[in-house]
Every structure is written in C-alpha cells, then in structure tokens.
Amino acid sequence: MIGVLVTAVIAIIFVSTTLGRAIYAGQSPGLTSFALIHFAGYLFFLLMPVEALVPVYQGEGHAGATLVLLAVLTAIAAQIIDYSIGRSVKEGSIHELIGEARYLRFKATIDKWGGSAIVLFNLLPLSSPNMLLVAGITRYSARRAFLYSALGLTGKYLAIVYAFDTVSAFLAGPS
C-alpha cells in the first residue's frame, strides 16, 4: 500500500510540475515535459498510461513523427534502467526466492517466447517496463530485448499518431 502511494505521489509530482505548469500558464506544453513524463512512465516502479500523452501533445500542434521518435527513445532509455535493475539481481537470490527448478522452467519459457512477449507488451498498453525487468532477471539477450522493444513501441506509437490524425480529419469534415 505504501509503495502504491509513493508511486502515485511521484507520478503526480512529475505531471503537475511539467504538463500541469504549462497548462496553468496558458502555454502549449513543450516537448521537454513530454519527454520527462514519458521517460518516468516507462520506469517499472512508476506505472502511468503515458500513451495518452501522444494525442494531447499532437493536439497541441507537435508533429506526430517527433512524438513517435521521442516516445520510443525515452521508453528505451527507461527500459535500459529496468533491464539493468533486473540484471543486477543475483541468480542465487532468485533461486532462494522461487527455487532453482522453477526459475529454470521460467527462464526456458522466456528464452522461447521472450521476443514475442516483449513485442506484444510494447505494442499493447501492457506493463512493458516489467517485461524488461523480467528479461534482465532471466538474463535474456539485451540486444534482442531492446530490438523487440523498439519494434513494439514504434508500432504502437505510429498507430496512435495515425488514429489521432484519422479522427481529427474525420471531425474536421471535408475542406
């Protein structure tokens, strides 16, 4: 319960000191606030629905391609931290916690399906930061993890930008 409250407070502080400040000042939120909030949202201990930021910032006039690039880069940067934290967990600690046999079965599953799971978790609004933490814990290939992550993230954010453009054009009607 305390962890959830601390996480919520940190998320509220991030959003209010960046996006909130710009809105209250009557300004268009800048790309710096987008990058900071988005980065924070991809840390495994701060779960925020950062995908919702893209249409907000796109509606403020920021280019979709720029938002996709920033979203993918900041997500990958945060996921590097998530993966590294997972990688720093010693295998002996995991064996003590869940048992060696169970860990080896879990690791075999991640080795077999990890790439597909990473793409899927990044493509959909699922907890991809936690997936990268697990990839680090199981010593899944970092190169493959970040390649699959980038593919899923790029697909997700391109779809969001395209959907926003399509809905905006439909609502604007014929010109």
FILODREN-166299 format. One record per residue: z, x, y of N, C-alpha, C in turn. Coordinates in steps of 0.05 Angstrom, whole numbers, plus 5000, padded with zeros to 4 digits. Layout:
# FILODREN-166299
{n_z=Z n_x=X n_y=Y ca_z=Z ca_x=X ca_y=Y c_z=Z c_x=X c_y=Y} .
...
END
This chain:
# FILODREN-166299
{n_z=5000 n_x=5016 n_y=4976 ca_z=5000 ca_x=5000 ca_y=5000 c_z=5000 c_x=5017 c_y=5025} .
{n_z=5016 n_x=5038 n_y=5025 ca_z=5017 ca_x=5056 ca_y=5048 c_z=4991 c_x=5070 c_y=5052} .
{n_z=4978 n_x=5079 n_y=5030 ca_z=4952 ca_x=5092 ca_y=5032 c_z=4931 c_x=5074 c_y=5045} .
{n_z=4931 n_x=5048 n_y=5037 ca_z=4912 ca_x=5029 ca_y=5048 c_z=4917 c_x=5025 c_y=5078} .
{n_z=4942 n_x=5023 n_y=5086 ca_z=4949 ca_x=5020 ca_y=5114 c_z=4941 c_x=5045 c_y=5131} .
{n_z=4947 n_x=5069 n_y=5120 ca_z=4939 ca_x=5093 ca_y=5134 c_z=4909 c_x=5095 c_y=5137} .
{n_z=4894 n_x=5088 n_y=5116 ca_z=4865 ca_x=5089 ca_y=5116 c_z=4855 c_x=5069 c_y=5137} .
{n_z=4866 n_x=5045 n_y=5138 ca_z=4858 ca_x=5025 ca_y=5157 c_z=4863 c_x=5034 c_y=5186} .
{n_z=4886 n_x=5046 n_y=5190 ca_z=4892 ca_x=5056 ca_y=5217 c_z=4872 c_x=5078 c_y=5226} .
{n_z=4866 n_x=5096 n_y=5208 ca_z=4847 ca_x=5117 ca_y=5214 c_z=4819 c_x=5105 c_y=5220} .
{n_z=4811 n_x=5086 n_y=5204 ca_z=4785 ca_x=5074 ca_y=5209 c_z=4784 c_x=5059 c_y=5236} .
{n_z=4805 n_x=5045 n_y=5242 ca_z=4807 ca_x=5030 ca_y=5267 c_z=4806 c_x=5050 c_y=5291} .
{n_z=4820 n_x=5072 n_y=5289 ca_z=4820 ca_x=5092 ca_y=5310 c_z=4792 c_x=5104 c_y=5314} .
{n_z=4778 n_x=5110 n_y=5292 ca_z=4751 ca_x=5121 ca_y=5294 c_z=4733 c_x=5101 c_y=5308} .
{n_z=4733 n_x=5077 n_y=5299 ca_z=4715 ca_x=5057 ca_y=5311 c_z=4722 c_x=5051 c_y=5340} .
{n_z=4747 n_x=5048 n_y=5346 ca_z=4755 ca_x=5040 ca_y=5373 c_z=4751 c_x=5062 c_y=5393} .
{n_z=4754 n_x=5088 n_y=5384 ca_z=4751 ca_x=5110 ca_y=5403 c_z=4722 c_x=5118 c_y=5407} .
{n_z=4704 n_x=5108 n_y=5390 ca_z=4676 ca_x=5115 ca_y=5393 c_z=4660 c_x=5090 c_y=5402} .
{n_z=4654 n_x=5073 n_y=5383 ca_z=4638 ca_x=5049 ca_y=5388 c_z=4652 c_x=5030 c_y=5407} .
{n_z=4677 n_x=5025 n_y=5403 ca_z=4692 ca_x=5006 ca_y=5420 c_z=4693 c_x=5015 c_y=5449} .
{n_z=4697 n_x=5040 n_y=5454 ca_z=4698 ca_x=5051 ca_y=5481 c_z=4671 c_x=5046 c_y=5496} .
{n_z=4649 n_x=5051 n_y=5482 ca_z=4623 ca_x=5047 ca_y=5495 c_z=4618 c_x=5017 c_y=5501} .
{n_z=4626 n_x=5000 n_y=5482 ca_z=4622 ca_x=4971 ca_y=5486 c_z=4638 c_x=4961 c_y=5509} .
{n_z=4664 n_x=4969 n_y=5511 ca_z=4681 ca_x=4961 ca_y=5533 c_z=4671 c_x=4971 c_y=5560} .
{n_z=4659 n_x=4994 n_y=5560 ca_z=4649 ca_x=5006 ca_y=5585 c_z=4622 c_x=4993 c_y=5592} .
{n_z=4611 n_x=4975 n_y=5575 ca_z=4586 ca_x=4963 ca_y=5581 c_z=4562 c_x=4981 c_y=5577} .
{n_z=4566 n_x=5001 n_y=5561 ca_z=4545 ca_x=5021 ca_y=5555 c_z=4533 c_x=5016 c_y=5527} .
{n_z=4510 n_x=5026 n_y=5524 ca_z=4498 ca_x=5026 ca_y=5497 c_z=4512 c_x=5048 c_y=5481} .
{n_z=4521 n_x=5042 n_y=5456 ca_z=4534 ca_x=5063 ca_y=5441 c_z=4515 c_x=5085 c_y=5434} .
{n_z=4524 n_x=5110 n_y=5436 ca_z=4507 ca_x=5133 ca_y=5432 c_z=4506 c_x=5141 c_y=5403} .
{n_z=4488 n_x=5159 n_y=5397 ca_z=4484 ca_x=5169 ca_y=5370 c_z=4507 c_x=5186 c_y=5361} .
{n_z=4522 n_x=5198 n_y=5379 ca_z=4546 ca_x=5213 ca_y=5371 c_z=4567 c_x=5195 c_y=5358} .
{n_z=4571 n_x=5172 n_y=5370 ca_z=4590 ca_x=5153 ca_y=5358 c_z=4580 c_x=5144 c_y=5331} .
{n_z=4554 n_x=5139 n_y=5329 ca_z=4543 ca_x=5131 ca_y=5303 c_z=4548 c_x=5153 c_y=5282} .
{n_z=4542 n_x=5178 n_y=5289 ca_z=4546 ca_x=5200 ca_y=5270 c_z=4575 c_x=5203 c_y=5262} .
{n_z=4593 n_x=5202 n_y=5281 ca_z=4622 ca_x=5205 ca_y=5274 c_z=4632 c_x=5183 c_y=5256} .
{n_z=4626 n_x=5158 n_y=5263 ca_z=4635 ca_x=5135 ca_y=5247 c_z=4623 c_x=5137 c_y=5219} .
{n_z=4597 n_x=5142 n_y=5218 ca_z=4583 ca_x=5143 ca_y=5193 c_z=4593 c_x=5165 c_y=5175} .
{n_z=4598 n_x=5189 n_y=5186 ca_z=4609 ca_x=5211 ca_y=5171 c_z=4636 c_x=5203 c_y=5159} .
{n_z=4653 n_x=5192 n_y=5176 ca_z=4680 ca_x=5184 ca_y=5167 c_z=4679 c_x=5163 c_y=5145} .
{n_z=4660 n_x=5144 n_y=5147 ca_z=4657 ca_x=5123 ca_y=5127 c_z=4648 c_x=5133 c_y=5100} .
{n_z=4638 n_x=5157 n_y=5098 ca_z=4629 ca_x=5168 ca_y=5072 c_z=4650 c_x=5188 c_y=5060} .
{n_z=4673 n_x=5190 n_y=5073 ca_z=4694 ca_x=5205 ca_y=5061 c_z=4708 c_x=5186 c_y=5041} .
{n_z=4714 n_x=5196 n_y=5017 ca_z=4723 ca_x=5178 ca_y=4995 c_z=4749 c_x=5163 c_y=5002} .
{n_z=4765 n_x=5173 n_y=5020 ca_z=4790 ca_x=5161 ca_y=5026 c_z=4788 c_x=5142 c_y=5050} .
{n_z=4765 n_x=5140 n_y=5063 ca_z=4761 ca_x=5121 ca_y=5085 c_z=4738 c_x=5103 c_y=5078} .
{n_z=4743 n_x=5081 n_y=5064 ca_z=4721 ca_x=5063 ca_y=5056 c_z=4715 c_x=5044 c_y=5078} .
{n_z=4692 n_x=5047 n_y=5090 ca_z=4683 ca_x=5029 ca_y=5112 c_z=4655 c_x=5021 c_y=5106} .
{n_z=4648 n_x=4996 n_y=5114 ca_z=4620 ca_x=4987 ca_y=5109 c_z=4601 c_x=4997 c_y=5131} .
{n_z=4596 n_x=5023 n_y=5130 ca_z=4581 ca_x=5036 ca_y=5151 c_z=4551 c_x=5028 c_y=5152} .
{n_z=4541 n_x=5016 n_y=5130 ca_z=4513 ca_x=5007 ca_y=5130 c_z=4509 c_x=4987 c_y=5153} .
{n_z=4530 n_x=4972 n_y=5160 ca_z=4528 ca_x=4952 ca_y=5181 c_z=4523 c_x=4964 c_y=5208} .
{n_z=4528 n_x=4990 n_y=5211 ca_z=4524 ca_x=5003 ca_y=5237 c_z=4494 c_x=5005 c_y=5244} .
{n_z=4477 n_x=5008 n_y=5224 ca_z=4449 ca_x=5013 ca_y=5229 c_z=4436 c_x=4991 c_y=5245} .
{n_z=4438 n_x=4965 n_y=5237 ca_z=4426 ca_x=4944 ca_y=5254 c_z=4439 c_x=4942 c_y=5282} .
{n_z=4465 n_x=4948 n_y=5284 ca_z=4478 ca_x=4947 ca_y=5310 c_z=4466 c_x=4968 c_y=5329} .
{n_z=4463 n_x=4992 n_y=5319 ca_z=4452 ca_x=5013 ca_y=5336 c_z=4421 c_x=5010 c_y=5340} .
{n_z=4408 n_x=4999 n_y=5320 ca_z=4380 ca_x=4994 ca_y=5322 c_z=4375 c_x=4972 c_y=5344} .
{n_z=4393 n_x=4952 n_y=5344 ca_z=4391 ca_x=4931 ca_y=5364 c_z=4396 c_x=4941 c_y=5392} .
{n_z=4411 n_x=4964 n_y=5394 ca_z=4416 ca_x=4976 ca_y=5420 c_z=4393 c_x=4994 c_y=5429} .
{n_z=4372 n_x=4995 n_y=5413 ca_z=4348 ca_x=5009 ca_y=5421 c_z=4344 c_x=5037 c_y=5409} .
{n_z=4361 n_x=5045 n_y=5391 ca_z=4358 ca_x=5070 ca_y=5377 c_z=4337 c_x=5068 c_y=5356} .
{n_z=4320 n_x=5088 n_y=5353 ca_z=4298 ca_x=5088 ca_y=5334 c_z=4308 c_x=5088 c_y=5306} .
{n_z=4295 n_x=5071 n_y=5289 ca_z=4303 ca_x=5069 ca_y=5261 c_z=4301 c_x=5095 c_y=5247} .
{n_z=4280 n_x=5110 n_y=5251 ca_z=4277 ca_x=5136 ca_y=5237 c_z=4300 c_x=5155 c_y=5244} .
{n_z=4308 n_x=5155 n_y=5269 ca_z=4330 ca_x=5172 ca_y=5277 c_z=4356 c_x=5164 c_y=5264} .
{n_z=4360 n_x=5138 n_y=5262 ca_z=4384 ca_x=5127 ca_y=5249 c_z=4385 c_x=5134 c_y=5219} .
{n_z=4361 n_x=5132 n_y=5206 ca_z=4360 ca_x=5139 ca_y=5178 c_z=4366 c_x=5168 c_y=5174} .
{n_z=4354 n_x=5185 n_y=5190 ca_z=4359 ca_x=5214 ca_y=5187 c_z=4389 c_x=5221 c_y=5192} .
{n_z=4400 n_x=5210 n_y=5213 ca_z=4429 ca_x=5215 ca_y=5218 c_z=4447 c_x=5203 c_y=5196} .
{n_z=4440 n_x=5180 n_y=5187 ca_z=4456 ca_x=5167 ca_y=5166 c_z=4456 c_x=5184 c_y=5140} .
{n_z=4433 n_x=5193 n_y=5132 ca_z=4431 ca_x=5210 ca_y=5108 c_z=4445 c_x=5236 c_y=5112} .
{n_z=4440 n_x=5249 n_y=5134 ca_z=4453 ca_x=5276 ca_y=5139 c_z=4483 c_x=5274 c_y=5140} .
{n_z=4494 n_x=5254 n_y=5155 ca_z=4523 ca_x=5252 ca_y=5157 c_z=4536 c_x=5243 c_y=5131} .
{n_z=4522 n_x=5226 n_y=5116 ca_z=4532 ca_x=5217 ca_y=5090 c_z=4534 c_x=5241 c_y=5071} .
{n_z=4512 n_x=5257 n_y=5070 ca_z=4512 ca_x=5280 ca_y=5052 c_z=4533 c_x=5300 c_y=5060} .
{n_z=4537 n_x=5304 n_y=5086 ca_z=4558 ca_x=5323 ca_y=5096 c_z=4585 c_x=5314 c_y=5086} .
{n_z=4591 n_x=5288 n_y=5088 ca_z=4617 ca_x=5278 ca_y=5079 c_z=4619 c_x=5279 c_y=5049} .
{n_z=4597 n_x=5274 n_y=5035 ca_z=4597 ca_x=5274 ca_y=5006 c_z=4601 c_x=5303 c_y=4995} .
{n_z=4593 n_x=5323 n_y=5011 ca_z=4598 ca_x=5351 ca_y=5003 c_z=4628 c_x=5355 c_y=5002} .
{n_z=4642 n_x=5344 n_y=5021 ca_z=4671 ca_x=5346 ca_y=5022 c_z=4683 c_x=5331 c_y=4998} .
{n_z=4673 n_x=5307 n_y=4993 ca_z=4683 ca_x=5291 ca_y=4970 c_z=4678 c_x=5306 c_y=4944} .
{n_z=4654 n_x=5317 n_y=4940 ca_z=4648 ca_x=5332 ca_y=4915 c_z=4666 c_x=5356 c_y=4913} .
{n_z=4669 n_x=5370 n_y=4935 ca_z=4686 ca_x=5395 ca_y=4935 c_z=4715 c_x=5389 c_y=4928} .
{n_z=4725 n_x=5367 n_y=4938 ca_z=4753 ca_x=5359 ca_y=4931 c_z=4754 c_x=5353 c_y=4901} .
{n_z=4734 n_x=5339 n_y=4890 ca_z=4734 ca_x=5334 ca_y=4862 c_z=4732 c_x=5360 c_y=4846} .
{n_z=4715 n_x=5377 n_y=4855 ca_z=4710 ca_x=5403 ca_y=4841 c_z=4736 c_x=5420 c_y=4841} .
{n_z=4753 n_x=5417 n_y=4861 ca_z=4777 ca_x=5433 ca_y=4863 c_z=4799 c_x=5424 c_y=4844} .
{n_z=4796 n_x=5400 n_y=4832 ca_z=4815 ca_x=5391 ca_y=4812 c_z=4811 c_x=5407 c_y=4787} .
{n_z=4833 n_x=5419 n_y=4777 ca_z=4831 ca_x=5435 ca_y=4753 c_z=4829 c_x=5418 c_y=4728} .
{n_z=4812 n_x=5427 n_y=4710 ca_z=4807 ca_x=5412 ca_y=4685 c_z=4833 c_x=5408 c_y=4670} .
{n_z=4851 n_x=5428 n_y=4670 ca_z=4876 ca_x=5425 ca_y=4656 c_z=4892 c_x=5401 c_y=4667} .
{n_z=4891 n_x=5397 n_y=4693 ca_z=4905 ca_x=5374 ca_y=4705 c_z=4894 c_x=5348 c_y=4696} .
{n_z=4867 n_x=5347 n_y=4693 ca_z=4854 ca_x=5323 ca_y=4684 c_z=4861 c_x=5318 c_y=4655} .
{n_z=4861 n_x=5339 n_y=4639 ca_z=4868 ca_x=5336 ca_y=4610 c_z=4896 c_x=5325 c_y=4607} .
{n_z=4915 n_x=5335 n_y=4624 ca_z=4942 ca_x=5325 ca_y=4623 c_z=4944 c_x=5296 c_y=4631} .
{n_z=4928 n_x=5288 n_y=4650 ca_z=4929 ca_x=5261 ca_y=4661 c_z=4917 c_x=5240 c_y=4642} .
{n_z=4892 n_x=5246 n_y=4632 ca_z=4879 ca_x=5226 ca_y=4615 c_z=4874 c_x=5236 c_y=4586} .
{n_z=4879 n_x=5260 n_y=4581 ca_z=4875 ca_x=5271 ca_y=4554 c_z=4848 c_x=5285 c_y=4552} .
{n_z=4847 n_x=5306 n_y=4536 ca_z=4822 ca_x=5322 ca_y=4534 c_z=4799 c_x=5306 c_y=4521} .
{n_z=4805 n_x=5292 n_y=4500 ca_z=4784 ca_x=5277 ca_y=4486 c_z=4772 c_x=5255 c_y=4504} .
{n_z=4788 n_x=5241 n_y=4518 ca_z=4778 ca_x=5220 ca_y=4536 c_z=4762 c_x=5233 c_y=4559} .
{n_z=4771 n_x=5256 n_y=4569 ca_z=4757 ca_x=5269 ca_y=4591 c_z=4729 c_x=5278 c_y=4581} .
{n_z=4728 n_x=5289 n_y=4557 ca_z=4703 ca_x=5299 ca_y=4546 c_z=4683 c_x=5276 c_y=4541} .
{n_z=4693 n_x=5253 n_y=4532 ca_z=4675 ca_x=5229 ca_y=4529 c_z=4665 c_x=5220 c_y=4557} .
{n_z=4683 n_x=5219 n_y=4576 ca_z=4675 ca_x=5211 ca_y=4603 c_z=4655 c_x=5231 c_y=4615} .
{n_z=4660 n_x=5257 n_y=4611 ca_z=4641 ca_x=5277 ca_y=4621 c_z=4614 c_x=5274 c_y=4608} .
{n_z=4613 n_x=5269 n_y=4582 ca_z=4587 ca_x=5265 ca_y=4568 c_z=4572 c_x=5241 c_y=4580} .
{n_z=4587 n_x=5220 n_y=4586 ca_z=4574 ca_x=5197 ca_y=4599 c_z=4563 c_x=5203 c_y=4626} .
{n_z=4578 n_x=5218 n_y=4642 ca_z=4569 ca_x=5226 ca_y=4669 c_z=4545 c_x=5245 c_y=4666} .
{n_z=4546 n_x=5263 n_y=4647 ca_z=4523 ca_x=5281 ca_y=4643 c_z=4498 c_x=5266 c_y=4636} .
{n_z=4501 n_x=5245 n_y=4620 ca_z=4478 ca_x=5229 ca_y=4611 c_z=4468 c_x=5210 c_y=4633} .
{n_z=4486 n_x=5195 n_y=4646 ca_z=4478 ca_x=5174 ca_y=4665 c_z=4485 c_x=5180 c_y=4694} .
{n_z=4496 n_x=5204 n_y=4699 ca_z=4505 ca_x=5211 ca_y=4726 c_z=4484 c_x=5208 c_y=4748} .
{n_z=4460 n_x=5218 n_y=4742 ca_z=4438 ca_x=5217 ca_y=4762 c_z=4431 c_x=5189 c_y=4770} .
{n_z=4428 n_x=5172 n_y=4749 ca_z=4421 ca_x=5144 ca_y=4755 c_z=4444 c_x=5130 c_y=4769} .
{n_z=4469 n_x=5136 n_y=4761 ca_z=4492 ca_x=5124 ca_y=4774 c_z=4494 c_x=5132 c_y=4804} .
{n_z=4489 n_x=5158 n_y=4809 ca_z=4491 ca_x=5168 ca_y=4836 c_z=4469 c_x=5154 c_y=4854} .
{n_z=4445 n_x=5153 n_y=4844 ca_z=4424 ca_x=5139 ca_y=4859 c_z=4432 c_x=5110 c_y=4864} .
{n_z=4441 n_x=5096 n_y=4843 ca_z=4448 ca_x=5068 ca_y=4845 c_z=4471 c_x=5064 c_y=4865} .
{n_z=4492 n_x=5080 n_y=4863 ca_z=4515 ca_x=5077 ca_y=4880 c_z=4508 c_x=5083 c_y=4909} .
{n_z=4488 n_x=5100 n_y=4914 ca_z=4480 ca_x=5107 ca_y=4941 c_z=4459 c_x=5087 c_y=4951} .
{n_z=4444 n_x=5075 n_y=4934 ca_z=4423 ca_x=5056 ca_y=4941 c_z=4436 c_x=5029 c_y=4949} .
{n_z=4457 n_x=5022 n_y=4935 ca_z=4471 ca_x=4997 ca_y=4940 c_z=4497 c_x=5002 c_y=4956} .
{n_z=4507 n_x=4982 n_y=4969 ca_z=4532 ca_x=4987 ca_y=4984 c_z=4557 c_x=4988 c_y=4965} .
{n_z=4556 n_x=5007 n_y=4947 ca_z=4578 ca_x=5012 ca_y=4928 c_z=4593 c_x=5037 c_y=4938} .
{n_z=4614 n_x=5044 n_y=4925 ca_z=4630 ca_x=5067 ca_y=4934 c_z=4618 c_x=5094 c_y=4925} .
{n_z=4596 n_x=5101 n_y=4938 ca_z=4584 ca_x=5126 ca_y=4931 c_z=4601 c_x=5151 c_y=4936} .
{n_z=4619 n_x=5151 n_y=4957 ca_z=4636 ca_x=5174 ca_y=4960 c_z=4654 c_x=5179 c_y=4936} .
{n_z=4663 n_x=5157 n_y=4924 ca_z=4680 ca_x=5161 ca_y=4900 c_z=4663 c_x=5171 c_y=4876} .
{n_z=4638 n_x=5163 n_y=4875 ca_z=4620 ca_x=5173 ca_y=4854 c_z=4616 c_x=5203 c_y=4857} .
{n_z=4614 n_x=5213 n_y=4881 ca_z=4610 ca_x=5242 ca_y=4886 c_z=4636 c_x=5257 c_y=4880} .
{n_z=4659 n_x=5244 n_y=4885 ca_z=4685 ca_x=5256 ca_y=4877 c_z=4686 c_x=5259 c_y=4847} .
{n_z=4678 n_x=5238 n_y=4832 ca_z=4677 ca_x=5239 ca_y=4803 c_z=4658 c_x=5260 c_y=4793} .
{n_z=4635 n_x=5262 n_y=4807 ca_z=4615 ca_x=5283 ca_y=4799 c_z=4627 c_x=5311 c_y=4802} .
{n_z=4643 n_x=5315 n_y=4823 ca_z=4656 ca_x=5341 ca_y=4826 c_z=4677 c_x=5345 c_y=4805} .
{n_z=4693 n_x=5325 n_y=4798 ca_z=4714 ca_x=5327 ca_y=4778 c_z=4702 c_x=5335 c_y=4751} .
{n_z=4679 n_x=5323 n_y=4744 ca_z=4666 ca_x=5328 ca_y=4718 c_z=4648 c_x=5352 c_y=4718} .
{n_z=4647 n_x=5366 n_y=4741 ca_z=4630 ca_x=5390 ca_y=4743 c_z=4600 c_x=5384 c_y=4740} .
{n_z=4592 n_x=5360 n_y=4749 ca_z=4564 ca_x=5352 ca_y=4749 c_z=4549 c_x=5371 c_y=4768} .
{n_z=4525 n_x=5377 n_y=4762 ca_z=4510 ca_x=5396 ca_y=4779 c_z=4509 c_x=5387 c_y=4808} .
{n_z=4518 n_x=5404 n_y=4826 ca_z=4518 ca_x=5397 ca_y=4855 c_z=4490 c_x=5393 c_y=4865} .
{n_z=4471 n_x=5409 n_y=4857 ca_z=4444 ca_x=5407 ca_y=4866 c_z=4433 c_x=5379 c_y=4859} .
{n_z=4437 n_x=5372 n_y=4834 ca_z=4427 ca_x=5346 ca_y=4825 c_z=4442 c_x=5323 c_y=4838} .
{n_z=4468 n_x=5326 n_y=4841 ca_z=4484 ca_x=5304 ca_y=4854 c_z=4474 c_x=5299 c_y=4882} .
{n_z=4469 n_x=5319 n_y=4897 ca_z=4461 ca_x=5315 ca_y=4925 c_z=4432 c_x=5307 c_y=4928} .
{n_z=4415 n_x=5315 n_y=4909 ca_z=4388 ca_x=5306 ca_y=4909 c_z=4387 c_x=5276 c_y=4903} .
{n_z=4401 n_x=5267 n_y=4882 ca_z=4402 ca_x=5239 ca_y=4875 c_z=4415 c_x=5222 c_y=4897} .
{n_z=4436 n_x=5234 n_y=4910 ca_z=4449 ca_x=5220 ca_y=4932 c_z=4430 c_x=5216 c_y=4955} .
{n_z=4416 n_x=5237 n_y=4962 ca_z=4397 ca_x=5235 ca_y=4985 c_z=4375 c_x=5215 c_y=4979} .
{n_z=4365 n_x=5214 n_y=4954 ca_z=4345 ca_x=5194 ca_y=4947 c_z=4355 c_x=5165 c_y=4950} .
{n_z=4379 n_x=5160 n_y=4940 ca_z=4390 ca_x=5133 ca_y=4942 c_z=4396 c_x=5126 c_y=4971} .
{n_z=4408 n_x=5144 n_y=4986 ca_z=4414 ca_x=5139 ca_y=5014 c_z=4389 c_x=5134 c_y=5030} .
{n_z=4369 n_x=5150 n_y=5026 ca_z=4344 ca_x=5146 ca_y=5041 c_z=4332 c_x=5119 c_y=5035} .
{n_z=4331 n_x=5111 n_y=5010 ca_z=4321 ca_x=5085 ca_y=5003 c_z=4336 c_x=5062 c_y=5016} .
{n_z=4363 n_x=5065 n_y=5015 ca_z=4380 ca_x=5044 ca_y=5026 c_z=4375 c_x=5041 c_y=5056} .
{n_z=4376 n_x=5063 n_y=5070 ca_z=4374 ca_x=5061 ca_y=5100 c_z=4345 c_x=5054 c_y=5109} .
{n_z=4325 n_x=5063 n_y=5094 ca_z=4298 ca_x=5054 ca_y=5101 c_z=4296 c_x=5023 c_y=5097} .
{n_z=4308 n_x=5013 n_y=5076 ca_z=4307 ca_x=4984 ca_y=5071 c_z=4322 c_x=4969 c_y=5093} .
{n_z=4344 n_x=4979 n_y=5102 ca_z=4360 ca_x=4966 ca_y=5124 c_z=4343 c_x=4966 c_y=5149} .
{n_z=4331 n_x=4989 n_y=5156 ca_z=4315 ca_x=4990 ca_y=5181 c_z=4291 c_x=4972 c_y=5179} .
{n_z=4278 n_x=4971 n_y=5156 ca_z=4255 ca_x=4954 ca_y=5152 c_z=4263 c_x=4925 c_y=5154} .
{n_z=4285 n_x=4917 n_y=5142 ca_z=4295 ca_x=4890 ca_y=5143 c_z=4301 c_x=4882 c_y=5172} .
{n_z=4314 n_x=4899 n_y=5187 ca_z=4320 ca_x=4893 ca_y=5215 c_z=4295 c_x=4889 c_y=5231} .
{n_z=4276 n_x=4907 n_y=5227 ca_z=4250 ca_x=4905 ca_y=5242 c_z=4236 c_x=4879 c_y=5235} .
{n_z=4236 n_x=4872 n_y=5209 ca_z=4222 ca_x=4848 ca_y=5200 c_z=4235 c_x=4823 c_y=5211} .
{n_z=4262 n_x=4821 n_y=5210 ca_z=4276 ca_x=4798 ca_y=5220 c_z=4273 c_x=4796 c_y=5251} .
{n_z=4275 n_x=4819 n_y=5264 ca_z=4271 ca_x=4819 ca_y=5293 c_z=4243 c_x=4809 c_y=5301} .
{n_z=4223 n_x=4818 n_y=5287 ca_z=4196 ca_x=4810 ca_y=5293 c_z=4192 c_x=4780 c_y=5288} .
{n_z=4204 n_x=4770 n_y=5266 ca_z=4203 ca_x=4742 ca_y=5260 c_z=4216 c_x=4725 c_y=5281} .
{n_z=4240 n_x=4733 n_y=5290 ca_z=4255 ca_x=4718 ca_y=5310 c_z=4242 c_x=4719 c_y=5337} .
{n_z=4227 n_x=4741 n_y=5343 ca_z=4213 ca_x=4743 ca_y=5368 c_z=4189 c_x=4725 c_y=5370} .
{n_z=4179 n_x=4718 n_y=5346 ca_z=4156 ca_x=4700 ca_y=5345 c_z=4130 c_x=4714 c_y=5352} .
{n_z=4108 n_x=4698 n_y=5352 ca_z=4082 ca_x=4711 ca_y=5359 c_z=4081 c_x=4720 c_y=5388} .
{n_z=4068 n_x=4743 n_y=5393 ca_z=4066 ca_x=4753 ca_y=5420 c_z=4041 c_x=4745 c_y=5434} .
END
